[in-house]
Amino acid sequence: MTKTEWEQLLSGLVKAELKLRGLSYADLVQKLAAIGVDEKEVNIANKLARGSFTAVWFAQCLQAIGSQRLKLD
């Protein structure tokens, strides 16, 4: 896979996890704040649209929304 394809995959995973739980970007802002991560809704939208973000931010999002498993296929 290309870098762009990986970025789309990971962005899609975060979006899918949010949708699965019925959460919005605003909800993610609150959940990230609860674990000490200061983020704005517009920044979340931009990161997920671009697909470029750090592995740490990716893990923080998954932790904040309660995702316990990660399936890449």
MOPAC internal coordinates of N, CA, C and O (Angstrom, degrees):
PM7 1SCF
backbone

  N    0.0000 0     0.00 0     0.00 0    0    0    0
  C    1.4537 1     0.00 0     0.00 0    1    0    0
  C    1.5242 1   109.61 1     0.00 0    2    1    0
  O    1.2310 1   121.51 1   -28.57 1    3    2    1
  N    1.3071 1   114.72 1   151.43 1    3    2    1
  C    1.4608 1   120.12 1   177.37 1    5    3    2
  C    1.5244 1   109.65 1   -83.54 1    6    5    3
  O    1.2310 1   120.97 1   -12.16 1    7    6    5
  N    1.3312 1   115.75 1   167.84 1    7    6    5
  C    1.4608 1   120.72 1   178.12 1    9    7    6
  C    1.5325 1   110.08 1   -58.34 1   10    9    7
  O    1.2310 1   120.48 1   136.28 1   11   10    9
  N    1.3191 1   116.69 1   -43.72 1   11   10    9
  C    1.4677 1   121.18 1   179.86 1   13   11   10
  C    1.5245 1   111.22 1   -61.47 1   14   13   11
  O    1.2310 1   120.55 1   139.68 1   15   14   13
  N    1.3079 1   116.55 1   -40.32 1   15   14   13
  C    1.4720 1   120.13 1   178.22 1   17   15   14
  C    1.5247 1   111.05 1   -64.80 1   18   17   15
  O    1.2310 1   120.04 1   140.68 1   19   18   17
  N    1.3304 1   117.54 1   -39.32 1   19   18   17
  C    1.4658 1   120.87 1   176.38 1   21   19   18
  C    1.5251 1   110.60 1   -64.21 1   22   21   19
  O    1.2310 1   120.77 1   137.85 1   23   22   21
  N    1.3245 1   116.14 1   -42.15 1   23   22   21
  C    1.4685 1   120.16 1   179.32 1   25   23   22
  C    1.5247 1   110.24 1   -62.15 1   26   25   23
  O    1.2310 1   120.33 1   137.15 1   27   26   25
  N    1.3217 1   116.98 1   -42.85 1   27   26   25
  C    1.4633 1   120.64 1   178.58 1   29   27   26
  C    1.5197 1   111.54 1   -65.13 1   30   29   27
  O    1.2310 1   120.45 1   141.35 1   31   30   29
  N    1.3201 1   116.74 1   -38.65 1   31   30   29
  C    1.4595 1   121.28 1   178.83 1   33   31   30
  C    1.5312 1   110.85 1   -61.95 1   34   33   31
  O    1.2310 1   120.54 1   129.64 1   35   34   33
  N    1.3280 1   116.58 1   -50.36 1   35   34   33
  C    1.4603 1   119.77 1  -177.07 1   37   35   34
  C    1.5218 1   112.01 1   -68.02 1   38   37   35
  O    1.2310 1   120.39 1   140.47 1   39   38   37
  N    1.3176 1   116.85 1   -39.53 1   39   38   37
  C    1.4543 1   120.50 1   176.17 1   41   39   38
  C    1.5238 1   109.68 1   -61.47 1   42   41   39
  O    1.2310 1   120.77 1   136.03 1   43   42   41
  N    1.3094 1   116.13 1   -43.97 1   43   42   41
  C    1.4607 1   121.15 1   178.58 1   45   43   42
  C    1.5132 1   113.00 1   -62.37 1   46   45   43
  O    1.2310 1   120.73 1   145.32 1   47   46   45
  N    1.3306 1   116.21 1   -34.68 1   47   46   45
  C    1.4645 1   119.88 1   178.39 1   49   47   46
  C    1.5231 1   111.31 1   -64.61 1   50   49   47
  O    1.2310 1   120.53 1   135.81 1   51   50   49
  N    1.3322 1   116.59 1   -44.19 1   51   50   49
  C    1.4683 1   119.70 1   178.69 1   53   51   50
  C    1.5285 1   109.52 1   -63.73 1   54   53   51
  O    1.2310 1   120.43 1   134.00 1   55   54   53
  N    1.3227 1   116.78 1   -46.00 1   55   54   53
  C    1.4660 1   120.72 1   179.78 1   57   55   54
  C    1.5327 1   111.27 1   -60.74 1   58   57   55
  O    1.2310 1   120.45 1   138.18 1   59   58   57
  N    1.3245 1   116.74 1   -41.82 1   59   58   57
  C    1.4622 1   120.91 1  -179.73 1   61   59   58
  C    1.5224 1   111.53 1   -65.31 1   62   61   59
  O    1.2310 1   120.82 1   138.94 1   63   62   61
  N    1.3254 1   116.04 1   -41.06 1   63   62   61
  C    1.4662 1   119.99 1   178.41 1   65   63   62
  C    1.5317 1   110.75 1   -63.69 1   66   65   63
  O    1.2310 1   120.66 1   140.67 1   67   66   65
  N    1.3256 1   116.34 1   -39.33 1   67   66   65
  C    1.4710 1   119.70 1   177.29 1   69   67   66
  C    1.5337 1   109.83 1   -64.41 1   70   69   67
  O    1.2310 1   120.49 1   132.98 1   71   70   69
  N    1.3156 1   116.67 1   -47.02 1   71   70   69
  C    1.4622 1   120.94 1  -178.24 1   73   71   70
  C    1.5269 1   110.87 1   -63.23 1   74   73   71
  O    1.2310 1   120.59 1   137.99 1   75   74   73
  N    1.3188 1   116.48 1   -42.01 1   75   74   73
  C    1.4538 1   121.66 1   179.71 1   77   75   74
  C    1.5267 1   111.76 1   -56.85 1   78   77   75
  O    1.2310 1   121.18 1   145.87 1   79   78   77
  N    1.3270 1   115.35 1   -34.13 1   79   78   77
  C    1.4675 1   120.86 1  -177.51 1   81   79   78
  C    1.5305 1   112.59 1   -98.37 1   82   81   79
  O    1.2310 1   120.47 1  -177.82 1   83   82   81
  N    1.3295 1   116.71 1     2.18 1   83   82   81
  C    1.4588 1   120.39 1   179.88 1   85   83   82
  C    1.5178 1   113.39 1    68.05 1   86   85   83
  O    1.2310 1   120.87 1  -146.78 1   87   86   85
  N    1.3385 1   115.94 1    33.22 1   87   86   85
  C    1.4629 1   121.22 1  -176.80 1   89   87   86
  C    1.5275 1   111.42 1  -105.09 1   90   89   87
  O    1.2310 1   121.11 1   -33.25 1   91   90   89
  N    1.3091 1   115.48 1   146.75 1   91   90   89
  C    1.4636 1   122.14 1   176.42 1   93   91   90
  C    1.5305 1   109.17 1  -100.93 1   94   93   91
  O    1.2310 1   121.12 1    -5.53 1   95   94   93
  N    1.3240 1   115.46 1   174.47 1   95   94   93
  C    1.4617 1   119.33 1   174.65 1   97   95   94
  C    1.5294 1   110.20 1   -63.16 1   98   97   95
  O    1.2310 1   120.30 1   144.70 1   99   98   97
  N    1.3274 1   117.03 1   -35.30 1   99   98   97
  C    1.4671 1   120.88 1   177.40 1  101   99   98
  C    1.5329 1   110.27 1   -62.71 1  102  101   99
  O    1.2310 1   120.56 1   140.64 1  103  102  101
  N    1.3243 1   116.53 1   -39.36 1  103  102  101
  C    1.4688 1   120.28 1   176.42 1  105  103  102
  C    1.5241 1   110.36 1   -63.81 1  106  105  103
  O    1.2310 1   120.79 1   140.19 1  107  106  105
  N    1.3272 1   116.10 1   -39.81 1  107  106  105
  C    1.4653 1   120.00 1   179.33 1  109  107  106
  C    1.5206 1   110.80 1   -64.07 1  110  109  107
  O    1.2310 1   120.07 1   141.69 1  111  110  109
  N    1.3254 1   117.47 1   -38.31 1  111  110  109
  C    1.4701 1   121.22 1   176.09 1  113  111  110
  C    1.5229 1   109.48 1   -55.60 1  114  113  111
  O    1.2310 1   120.31 1   132.80 1  115  114  113
  N    1.3250 1   117.00 1   -47.20 1  115  114  113
  C    1.4684 1   121.51 1  -179.00 1  117  115  114
  C    1.5205 1   111.64 1   -66.29 1  118  117  115
  O    1.2310 1   120.57 1   137.87 1  119  118  117
  N    1.3111 1   116.52 1   -42.13 1  119  118  117
  C    1.4645 1   119.90 1  -179.02 1  121  119  118
  C    1.5321 1   111.58 1   -68.29 1  122  121  119
  O    1.2310 1   120.47 1   143.08 1  123  122  121
  N    1.3300 1   116.71 1   -36.92 1  123  122  121
  C    1.4632 1   119.76 1   175.45 1  125  123  122
  C    1.5225 1   110.32 1   -65.81 1  126  125  123
  O    1.2310 1   120.14 1   138.71 1  127  126  125
  N    1.3200 1   117.34 1   -41.29 1  127  126  125
  C    1.4677 1   121.24 1   178.56 1  129  127  126
  C    1.5264 1   110.61 1   -59.65 1  130  129  127
  O    1.2310 1   120.60 1   143.72 1  131  130  129
  N    1.3261 1   116.45 1   -36.28 1  131  130  129
  C    1.4651 1   120.66 1  -179.44 1  133  131  130
  C    1.5307 1   112.42 1   -64.73 1  134  133  131
  O    1.2310 1   120.39 1   157.02 1  135  134  133
  N    1.3421 1   116.86 1   -22.98 1  135  134  133
  C    1.4652 1   119.39 1   177.31 1  137  135  134
  C    1.5338 1   111.09 1  -105.85 1  138  137  135
  O    1.2310 1   121.04 1  -166.20 1  139  138  137
  N    1.3373 1   115.61 1    13.80 1  139  138  137
  C    1.4631 1   119.86 1   174.09 1  141  139  138
  C    1.5136 1   116.36 1    88.88 1  142  141  139
  O    1.2310 1   120.28 1  -162.55 1  143  142  141
  N    1.3278 1   117.06 1    17.45 1  143  142  141
  C    1.4603 1   120.75 1  -179.52 1  145  143  142
  C    1.5249 1   108.31 1  -108.31 1  146  145  143
  O    1.2310 1   120.65 1   -62.47 1  147  146  145
  N    1.3344 1   116.36 1   117.53 1  147  146  145
  C    1.4547 1   121.78 1  -179.93 1  149  147  146
  C    1.5198 1   109.30 1   -89.16 1  150  149  147
  O    1.2310 1   120.84 1   -63.51 1  151  150  149
  N    1.3105 1   116.00 1   116.49 1  151  150  149
  C    1.4629 1   121.02 1  -176.80 1  153  151  150
  C    1.5231 1   108.76 1  -144.28 1  154  153  151
  O    1.2310 1   120.59 1   -29.63 1  155  154  153
  N    1.3149 1   116.47 1   150.37 1  155  154  153
  C    1.4625 1   122.04 1   176.95 1  157  155  154
  C    1.5239 1   108.74 1  -106.46 1  158  157  155
  O    1.2310 1   121.22 1   -29.83 1  159  158  157
  N    1.3303 1   115.28 1   150.17 1  159  158  157
  C    1.4602 1   120.72 1  -178.27 1  161  159  158
  C    1.5294 1   111.43 1   -57.91 1  162  161  159
  O    1.2310 1   120.25 1   137.14 1  163  162  161
  N    1.3193 1   117.12 1   -42.86 1  163  162  161
  C    1.4690 1   120.92 1  -179.32 1  165  163  162
  C    1.5326 1   110.74 1   -63.06 1  166  165  163
  O    1.2310 1   120.00 1   143.82 1  167  166  165
  N    1.3156 1   117.60 1   -36.18 1  167  166  165
  C    1.4670 1   120.59 1   178.73 1  169  167  166
  C    1.5297 1   111.22 1   -67.84 1  170  169  167
  O    1.2310 1   121.18 1   141.47 1  171  170  169
  N    1.3238 1   115.35 1   -38.53 1  171  170  169
  C    1.4700 1   119.27 1   177.22 1  173  171  170
  C    1.5197 1   109.63 1   -62.80 1  174  173  171
  O    1.2310 1   120.68 1   133.03 1  175  174  173
  N    1.3227 1   116.31 1   -46.97 1  175  174  173
  C    1.4680 1   120.36 1   179.49 1  177  175  174
  C    1.5239 1   110.80 1   -58.78 1  178  177  175
  O    1.2310 1   120.49 1   136.79 1  179  178  177
  N    1.3276 1   116.66 1   -43.21 1  179  178  177
  C    1.4650 1   120.47 1   180.00 1  181  179  178
  C    1.5216 1   111.78 1   -65.21 1  182  181  179
  O    1.2310 1   120.31 1   134.34 1  183  182  181
  N    1.3259 1   117.01 1   -45.66 1  183  182  181
  C    1.4690 1   120.11 1  -179.76 1  185  183  182
  C    1.5208 1   111.21 1   -60.60 1  186  185  183
  O    1.2310 1   120.81 1   135.43 1  187  186  185
  N    1.3302 1   116.06 1   -44.57 1  187  186  185
  C    1.4575 1   119.18 1  -178.02 1  189  187  186
  C    1.5274 1   111.62 1   -71.66 1  190  189  187
  O    1.2310 1   119.72 1   148.39 1  191  190  189
  N    1.3238 1   118.14 1   -31.61 1  191  190  189
  C    1.4652 1   120.88 1   176.52 1  193  191  190
  C    1.5241 1   110.65 1   -68.60 1  194  193  191
  O    1.2310 1   120.80 1   137.90 1  195  194  193
  N    1.3364 1   116.08 1   -42.10 1  195  194  193
  C    1.4728 1   120.79 1   178.54 1  197  195  194
  C    1.5150 1   111.60 1   -72.11 1  198  197  195
  O    1.2310 1   121.53 1   142.70 1  199  198  197
  N    1.3274 1   114.68 1   -37.30 1  199  198  197
  C    1.4587 1   120.15 1  -175.51 1  201  199  198
  C    1.5096 1   112.69 1    82.92 1  202  201  199
  O    1.2310 1   120.30 1  -173.84 1  203  202  201
  N    1.3266 1   117.04 1     6.16 1  203  202  201
  C    1.4702 1   118.68 1   179.94 1  205  203  202
  C    1.5212 1   110.07 1  -112.65 1  206  205  203
  O    1.2310 1   122.17 1   -62.17 1  207  206  205
  N    1.3233 1   113.45 1   117.83 1  207  206  205
  C    1.4587 1   122.06 1   178.54 1  209  207  206
  C    1.5185 1   107.22 1  -159.62 1  210  209  207
  O    1.2310 1   121.00 1   -15.71 1  211  210  209
  N    1.3153 1   115.68 1   164.29 1  211  210  209
  C    1.4614 1   118.83 1  -176.95 1  213  211  210
  C    1.5291 1   111.20 1   -76.14 1  214  213  211
  O    1.2310 1   121.53 1   -20.19 1  215  214  213
  N    1.3043 1   114.67 1   159.81 1  215  214  213
  C    1.4613 1   120.45 1   175.07 1  217  215  214
  C    1.5219 1   109.94 1   -62.94 1  218  217  215
  O    1.2310 1   120.49 1   145.65 1  219  218  217
  N    1.3193 1   116.66 1   -34.35 1  219  218  217
  C    1.4624 1   120.61 1   178.68 1  221  219  218
  C    1.5260 1   109.73 1   -62.76 1  222  221  219
  O    1.2310 1   120.13 1   133.16 1  223  222  221
  N    1.3343 1   117.36 1   -46.84 1  223  222  221
  C    1.4610 1   120.84 1   179.87 1  225  223  222
  C    1.5234 1   110.57 1   -62.66 1  226  225  223
  O    1.2310 1   120.12 1   139.39 1  227  226  225
  N    1.3084 1   117.37 1   -40.61 1  227  226  225
  C    1.4595 1   122.62 1   177.41 1  229  227  226
  C    1.5299 1   110.26 1   -58.58 1  230  229  227
  O    1.2310 1   120.80 1   131.94 1  231  230  229
  N    1.3359 1   116.08 1   -48.06 1  231  230  229
  C    1.4607 1   120.95 1   179.66 1  233  231  230
  C    1.5280 1   111.14 1   -64.92 1  234  233  231
  O    1.2310 1   120.27 1   140.60 1  235  234  233
  N    1.3272 1   117.10 1   -39.40 1  235  234  233
  C    1.4628 1   120.60 1   177.88 1  237  235  234
  C    1.5258 1   110.97 1   -61.33 1  238  237  235
  O    1.2310 1   120.27 1   137.34 1  239  238  237
  N    1.3120 1   117.08 1   -42.66 1  239  238  237
  C    1.4691 1   120.86 1   178.64 1  241  239  238
  C    1.5224 1   110.81 1   -61.59 1  242  241  239
  O    1.2310 1   120.83 1   131.91 1  243  242  241
  N    1.3281 1   116.03 1   -48.09 1  243  242  241
  C    1.4604 1   119.56 1  -179.45 1  245  243  242
  C    1.5223 1   111.33 1   -62.21 1  246  245  243
  O    1.2310 1   120.30 1   139.08 1  247  246  245
  N    1.3171 1   117.03 1   -40.92 1  247  246  245
  C    1.4617 1   121.35 1   177.79 1  249  247  246
  C    1.5303 1   110.42 1   -63.59 1  250  249  247
  O    1.2310 1   120.83 1   133.94 1  251  250  249
  N    1.3259 1   116.02 1   -46.06 1  251  250  249
  C    1.4634 1   121.10 1  -176.28 1  253  251  250
  C    1.5279 1   112.06 1   -62.41 1  254  253  251
  O    1.2310 1   120.28 1   142.25 1  255  254  253
  N    1.3249 1   117.06 1   -37.75 1  255  254  253
  C    1.4589 1   118.99 1  -178.05 1  257  255  254
  C    1.5267 1   113.07 1   -89.56 1  258  257  255
  O    1.2310 1   120.61 1   177.80 1  259  258  257
  N    1.3190 1   116.43 1    -2.20 1  259  258  257
  C    1.4607 1   120.48 1   174.06 1  261  259  258
  C    1.5118 1   115.07 1    86.57 1  262  261  259
  O    1.2310 1   120.19 1  -159.47 1  263  262  261
  N    1.3148 1   117.24 1    20.53 1  263  262  261
  C    1.4532 1   120.14 1   177.23 1  265  263  262
  C    1.5256 1   109.04 1   -74.93 1  266  265  263
  O    1.2310 1   120.75 1   -56.00 1  267  266  265
  N    1.3188 1   116.18 1   124.00 1  267  266  265
  C    1.4590 1   119.85 1  -176.95 1  269  267  266
  C    1.5110 1   113.35 1  -104.65 1  270  269  267
  O    1.2310 1   120.42 1   167.85 1  271  270  269
  N    1.3255 1   116.80 1   -12.15 1  271  270  269
  C    1.4668 1   120.50 1   179.98 1  273  271  270
  C    1.5091 1   108.83 1  -137.04 1  274  273  271
  O    1.2310 1   121.31 1   -27.59 1  275  274  273
  N    1.2921 1   115.10 1   152.41 1  275  274  273
  C    1.4546 1   121.14 1   179.40 1  277  275  274
  C    1.5211 1   108.30 1  -127.67 1  278  277  275
  O    1.2310 1   120.92 1   -59.84 1  279  278  277
  N    1.3304 1   115.84 1   120.16 1  279  278  277
  C    1.4540 1   121.03 1   179.15 1  281  279  278
  C    1.5209 1   107.81 1  -116.70 1  282  281  279
  O    1.2310 1   120.28 1   -59.98 1  283  282  281
  N    1.3098 1   117.07 1   120.02 1  283  282  281
  C    1.4650 1   121.65 1  -174.78 1  285  283  282
  C    1.5307 1   113.91 1   -89.48 1  286  285  283
  O    1.2310 1   119.49 1   176.39 1  287  286  285
  N    1.3126 1   118.58 1    -3.61 1  287  286  285
  C    1.4709 1   117.99 1   179.41 1  289  287  286
  C    1.5055 1   111.76 1  -119.42 1  290  289  287
  O    1.2310 1   120.10 1   180.00 1  291  290  289

